[in-house]
Amino acid sequence: MIPAKQPLPTSPRRKLRAGWFTLSRIAGGGADRRREAGEGLGRTKPPLRPKILVIKLGALGDIVQVMGAAAAVRAYHREAEITFLTTRPYADLARRAPYFDAVWIDERPGWDDPAGWWRLARRLRRAGFARVYDFQTRPRTAAYHLLMGRPEWSGTAPLASHPHRNPQRDRMHTLDRQEEQLRMAGVSGPVPLPDLSWAAAAPPRPAFADPYVLLIPGGAPHRPQKRWPIAHYAALAGRIATTGMVPVVIGAEAERPLGQAVAAAVRETCDLTGETRFGDIVALARGARRTIGNDTGPMHIAVAAGSPATVLYSAASDPGLTAPRGTDVAILRRNDLAALDVDEVAATLGLE
């Protein structure tokens, strides 16, 4: 008896090739249906308002930093209907922004999920976007250009009508890169710094009677090298308390142990870890004497809210590419953050 053939294992390259073949079939099918329906043959009326799509899927710091570019797009396309495509964690924040008429959630279907891609393609095509500003600029969003029938496109998609043609773009600061991308797309006018003042919500507890300093000791759990040691934060909190100011610690639910450690060391600490949403962080940052923290998304929120800030960087990330920009932002960097002295950080408070 001849043994049955065993299926060959699917390599990542073959899986990606199959995914692109599926996308081509989806996109081609859309073109066929548009021809059958008479689209592009003068049988449909143009929309009353041109439709614009802005794409930024994540992460949090990137969502904050794209808001300046979004403001510029809104100012340039004053009469347009602008939709923001992002991922679920950032949709509520984006819905508060004054730049968008609608916010869509991208469920990010996998390359092996043709049904998910078909649903996404159908929605994007049916919207009839006249132009897309792709600030994610990754292979995934380049595929969206194909799925949508190649509308006007600002970004790095291979057939973009308004490509960002700078070969050094990945060595530029995020804000500079976005501004240059807009200029190459013909967008005139200023590109402001990100401003989240519109996102402020009532803080989770009553306003503090005393001045306070906001501390953000957390960060991505898979990148612990980006965190200043929690013992250093506790020592800094002690310095803050001796001046009559309140050290206020914020962070995600998973970062509660960090807040508890600081509060255990300094009884004057107000520990709000696990209690703040994006709008709460904006409100707290706007009232803080200063915000001090690691290179993490909430620090970008604090700076965009208008707080004076001190941001701590290790060799794990480059402030020349990603640092938040504001009117009073100090960047302190050490290859190993454990080597960054508490005195140097405390000096940025201007207490002496």
C-alpha positions as CSV (number, residue, x, y, z in Angstrom):
1,M,0.0,0.0,0.0
2,I,1.3,3.5,-0.9
3,P,1.3,5.7,2.1
4,A,-0.8,8.9,1.8
5,K,1.1,12.1,1.1
6,Q,1.6,14.2,4.2
7,P,0.9,18.0,3.8
8,L,4.0,20.1,3.7
9,P,4.4,22.5,6.6
10,T,3.4,26.1,5.8
11,S,6.3,28.4,5.9
12,P,5.8,32.1,7.0
13,R,6.8,33.2,3.5
14,R,4.3,30.8,1.9
15,K,1.6,32.0,4.4
16,L,2.3,35.6,3.6
17,R,2.2,34.9,-0.2
18,A,-1.1,33.1,0.2
19,G,-2.4,36.1,2.3
20,W,-1.5,38.5,-0.5
21,F,-3.1,36.3,-3.1
22,T,-6.3,36.3,-1.1
23,L,-6.2,40.1,-0.8
24,S,-5.7,40.4,-4.5
25,R,-8.7,38.2,-5.1
26,I,-10.8,40.4,-2.7
27,A,-9.6,43.6,-4.3
28,G,-10.1,42.3,-7.8
29,G,-13.6,41.1,-6.9
30,G,-14.4,44.6,-5.7
31,A,-13.3,46.1,-9.0
32,D,-15.4,43.6,-10.9
33,R,-18.5,44.5,-8.8
34,R,-17.9,48.2,-9.3
35,R,-17.8,47.7,-13.1
36,E,-20.9,45.7,-13.0
37,A,-22.7,48.4,-10.9
38,G,-21.5,51.1,-13.3
39,E,-19.2,52.9,-10.8
40,G,-16.6,55.1,-12.3
41,L,-18.8,55.4,-15.5
42,G,-20.5,58.7,-14.5
43,R,-23.6,57.0,-13.1
44,T,-23.1,57.9,-9.5
45,K,-23.2,61.4,-8.0
46,P,-20.2,62.6,-6.0
47,P,-20.7,62.9,-2.3
48,L,-21.7,66.2,-0.9
49,R,-18.6,66.2,1.4
50,P,-15.4,64.6,0.4
51,K,-14.5,61.7,2.7
52,I,-11.0,61.4,4.3
53,L,-9.6,58.5,6.2
54,V,-6.8,58.9,8.8
55,I,-5.1,55.6,9.9
56,K,-3.2,55.1,13.1
57,L,-3.6,51.7,14.9
58,G,-1.4,52.1,17.9
59,A,0.4,52.1,20.4
60,L,-0.8,54.7,22.9
61,G,2.2,57.1,22.6
62,D,1.8,56.9,18.8
63,I,-1.9,57.7,19.0
64,V,-1.1,60.8,21.1
65,Q,1.6,61.9,18.7
66,V,-0.6,61.6,15.6
67,M,-3.0,64.2,17.0
68,G,-1.0,67.1,15.8
69,A,-1.1,65.7,12.3
70,A,-4.8,65.0,12.6
71,A,-5.4,68.7,13.6
72,A,-3.5,69.7,10.4
73,V,-5.6,67.4,8.3
74,R,-8.8,68.8,9.8
75,A,-7.6,72.4,9.2
76,Y,-6.7,71.6,5.5
77,H,-9.9,69.6,4.8
78,R,-12.3,71.9,6.6
79,E,-15.4,70.7,4.7
80,A,-14.5,67.0,4.6
81,E,-16.0,64.1,6.6
82,I,-13.0,62.7,8.3
83,T,-12.9,59.1,9.7
84,F,-10.2,57.8,12.0
85,L,-9.3,54.1,11.8
86,T,-7.6,52.8,15.0
87,T,-7.7,49.8,17.3
88,R,-10.2,49.2,20.1
89,P,-8.1,50.4,23.1
90,Y,-7.8,53.9,21.7
91,A,-11.3,54.4,20.1
92,D,-12.9,56.1,23.1
93,L,-10.0,58.6,23.3
94,A,-10.3,59.3,19.5
95,R,-14.0,59.8,19.7
96,R,-13.4,62.8,22.0
97,A,-11.0,64.4,19.5
98,P,-12.4,67.5,17.6
99,Y,-10.7,66.3,14.4
100,F,-12.9,63.3,13.5
101,D,-16.5,62.9,12.4
102,A,-16.3,59.2,13.0
103,V,-14.0,56.6,14.6
104,W,-13.8,53.1,13.2
105,I,-12.2,50.1,15.0
106,D,-9.8,47.9,13.0
107,E,-10.1,44.4,14.3
108,R,-6.8,43.6,12.5
109,P,-7.7,40.2,10.9
110,G,-4.9,37.8,10.5
111,W,-3.3,37.0,7.2
112,D,-5.0,33.6,7.4
113,D,-8.5,35.1,8.0
114,P,-9.9,35.8,4.5
115,A,-13.4,36.3,5.9
116,G,-12.1,39.0,8.2
117,W,-10.2,40.7,5.4
118,W,-13.3,40.6,3.2
119,R,-15.4,42.3,5.8
120,L,-12.8,45.0,6.3
121,A,-12.4,45.5,2.5
122,R,-16.1,45.8,2.0
123,R,-16.5,48.4,4.7
124,L,-13.5,50.4,3.4
125,R,-14.6,50.3,-0.2
126,R,-18.2,51.2,0.5
127,A,-17.2,54.3,2.4
128,G,-15.9,55.9,-0.7
129,F,-12.9,57.6,0.8
130,A,-11.4,60.2,-1.6
131,R,-8.0,60.3,0.2
132,V,-6.3,58.4,2.9
133,Y,-3.5,59.6,5.3
134,D,-1.8,56.4,6.5
135,F,0.4,57.3,9.5
136,Q,0.8,53.6,10.4
137,T,2.8,53.0,7.2
138,R,3.2,49.2,7.6
139,P,2.6,46.3,5.2
140,R,-0.8,45.8,6.7
141,T,-2.1,49.3,5.9
142,A,-0.4,49.2,2.5
143,A,-2.6,46.3,1.8
144,Y,-5.6,48.5,2.7
145,H,-4.7,50.7,-0.3
146,L,-5.1,47.7,-2.6
147,L,-8.4,46.6,-0.9
148,M,-9.9,50.1,-1.3
149,G,-9.2,50.3,-5.0
150,R,-6.2,52.6,-4.7
151,P,-7.8,56.0,-3.7
152,E,-5.5,59.0,-3.2
153,W,-3.0,57.8,-0.6
154,S,-0.4,59.6,1.6
155,G,2.0,57.1,3.1
156,T,4.4,54.4,2.0
157,A,2.2,52.0,0.0
158,P,4.0,51.0,-3.2
159,L,1.4,52.7,-5.5
160,A,0.6,55.7,-3.3
161,S,-0.4,58.8,-5.2
162,H,1.3,61.0,-2.6
163,P,4.2,58.9,-1.3
164,H,6.5,59.9,1.5
165,R,9.7,59.5,-0.5
166,N,12.3,60.2,2.2
167,P,14.6,57.1,2.5
168,Q,15.7,58.4,5.9
169,R,12.1,58.6,7.2
170,D,12.6,55.9,9.8
171,R,15.5,58.0,11.3
172,M,13.3,61.0,11.8
173,H,11.5,62.0,15.0
174,T,7.8,60.9,14.7
175,L,6.5,64.4,14.6
176,D,9.0,65.6,12.0
177,R,8.2,62.5,9.9
178,Q,4.5,63.1,10.0
179,E,4.9,66.8,9.1
180,E,7.1,66.0,6.1
181,Q,4.6,63.3,5.0
182,L,1.8,65.9,5.1
183,R,3.9,68.4,3.1
184,M,4.6,65.8,0.4
185,A,0.9,65.3,0.2
186,G,0.3,69.0,-0.4
187,V,-1.0,69.8,3.0
188,S,-0.2,73.4,3.8
189,G,-0.5,75.2,7.1
190,P,1.0,74.6,10.5
191,V,1.3,71.1,12.1
192,P,0.8,71.8,15.8
193,L,2.2,69.8,18.7
194,P,-0.3,67.2,20.0
195,D,-2.8,68.8,22.3
196,L,-5.1,66.6,24.4
197,S,-6.7,69.4,26.4
198,W,-10.1,68.4,24.9
199,A,-9.8,65.0,26.5
200,A,-9.8,66.1,30.2
201,A,-12.3,64.3,32.4
202,A,-13.1,64.8,36.1
203,P,-10.2,63.2,38.1
204,P,-11.1,60.0,40.0
205,R,-10.8,61.8,43.3
206,P,-11.5,65.3,44.5
207,A,-9.0,68.0,43.6
208,F,-5.9,68.1,45.8
209,A,-5.7,70.9,48.3
210,D,-1.9,70.9,48.1
211,P,0.4,71.1,45.0
212,Y,1.2,67.7,43.6
213,V,3.7,65.9,41.4
214,L,2.5,63.2,39.1
215,L,4.7,60.0,39.0
216,I,4.4,57.4,36.3
217,P,6.7,54.5,37.3
218,G,5.3,51.8,35.0
219,G,5.7,50.9,31.3
220,A,5.5,48.0,28.9
221,P,5.8,44.8,31.0
222,H,7.9,43.1,28.3
223,R,10.5,46.0,28.4
224,P,11.5,46.3,32.0
225,Q,14.8,48.0,30.9
226,K,12.7,51.1,30.2
227,R,11.8,51.5,33.9
228,W,13.6,53.6,36.5
229,P,13.9,51.4,39.7
230,I,10.8,51.6,41.9
231,A,13.1,52.3,44.9
232,H,14.3,55.4,43.1
233,Y,10.7,56.5,42.7
234,A,10.1,56.0,46.4
235,A,13.1,58.1,47.2
236,L,11.9,60.8,44.9
237,A,8.5,60.7,46.4
238,G,10.1,61.3,49.8
239,R,11.8,64.4,48.5
240,I,8.6,65.7,47.1
241,A,6.7,65.1,50.3
242,T,9.3,67.1,52.4
243,T,8.5,70.2,50.3
244,G,4.8,70.0,51.2
245,M,3.8,68.7,47.8
246,V,1.9,65.4,47.3
247,P,3.4,62.6,45.2
248,V,0.6,61.1,43.1
249,V,1.3,57.8,41.5
250,I,-0.7,56.6,38.4
251,G,-0.5,53.5,36.3
252,A,-2.4,50.6,34.9
253,E,-4.2,48.0,36.9
254,A,-1.3,45.6,36.5
255,E,1.0,48.3,38.0
256,R,-0.7,48.5,41.3
257,P,2.3,46.9,43.1
258,L,4.4,49.9,42.0
259,G,2.0,52.4,43.5
260,Q,1.7,50.3,46.6
261,A,5.5,50.2,47.0
262,V,5.8,54.0,46.8
263,A,2.9,54.5,49.2
264,A,4.3,52.0,51.7
265,A,7.6,54.0,51.7
266,V,6.1,57.5,51.8
267,R,2.8,57.8,53.6
268,E,2.0,61.1,52.0
269,T,1.7,59.4,48.6
270,C,-1.7,59.3,46.9
271,D,-1.8,56.0,45.0
272,L,-4.1,56.1,42.0
273,T,-2.7,53.1,40.1
274,G,-5.5,51.2,38.4
275,E,-8.0,54.1,38.8
276,T,-7.2,56.4,35.9
277,R,-8.5,56.4,32.3
278,F,-7.0,58.5,29.6
279,G,-9.2,61.5,30.3
280,D,-8.3,61.3,34.0
281,I,-4.6,61.4,33.2
282,V,-5.2,64.5,31.1
283,A,-7.0,66.2,34.0
284,L,-4.4,65.2,36.6
285,A,-1.5,66.2,34.3
286,R,-3.0,69.7,33.7
287,G,-3.0,70.4,37.4
288,A,0.3,68.9,38.3
289,R,3.4,70.9,39.2
290,R,5.3,68.4,37.1
291,T,5.0,64.9,35.7
292,I,7.9,62.5,36.0
293,G,8.0,59.1,34.5
294,N,9.4,56.5,32.1
295,D,9.2,56.4,28.3
296,T,5.6,55.2,28.2
297,G,2.2,56.1,26.7
298,P,0.8,58.0,29.7
299,M,3.9,60.3,29.7
300,H,2.9,61.3,26.1
301,I,-0.6,62.0,27.4
302,A,0.8,64.2,30.2
303,V,2.9,66.3,27.9
304,A,0.1,66.7,25.4
305,A,-2.1,67.8,28.3
306,G,0.3,70.6,28.9
307,S,2.2,69.4,32.0
308,P,5.8,70.3,32.6
309,A,7.6,66.9,32.4
310,T,10.7,64.9,33.0
311,V,11.0,61.8,30.9
312,L,13.4,59.1,31.7
313,Y,15.1,57.1,28.9
314,S,17.3,54.1,28.8
315,A,19.3,52.6,25.9
316,A,16.1,50.7,25.0
317,S,14.6,53.6,23.2
318,D,15.8,56.7,21.4
319,P,14.4,60.1,22.5
320,G,15.6,61.6,19.2
321,L,12.9,59.5,17.5
322,T,10.1,59.3,20.0
323,A,10.4,61.8,22.9
324,P,7.3,63.9,23.6
325,R,7.6,67.6,22.8
326,G,6.2,70.4,24.9
327,T,7.1,73.8,26.3
328,D,8.9,72.4,29.4
329,V,10.1,68.8,28.8
330,A,13.4,67.6,30.3
331,I,14.9,64.4,28.9
332,L,17.2,62.4,31.1
333,R,18.9,59.3,29.7
334,R,21.2,56.6,30.9
335,N,22.0,53.3,29.1
336,D,20.9,51.6,32.4
337,L,18.3,53.6,34.2
338,A,19.5,52.2,37.5
339,A,22.5,54.5,37.1
340,L,20.3,57.6,36.9
341,D,20.6,59.4,40.3
342,V,17.6,60.5,42.3
343,D,19.3,63.9,42.8
344,E,19.4,64.6,39.1
345,V,15.8,63.8,38.6
346,A,14.7,65.8,41.7
347,A,16.7,68.8,40.3
348,T,14.2,69.1,37.4
349,L,11.5,70.0,40.0
350,G,13.3,73.3,40.7
351,L,12.8,72.9,44.4
352,E,16.1,74.6,45.5
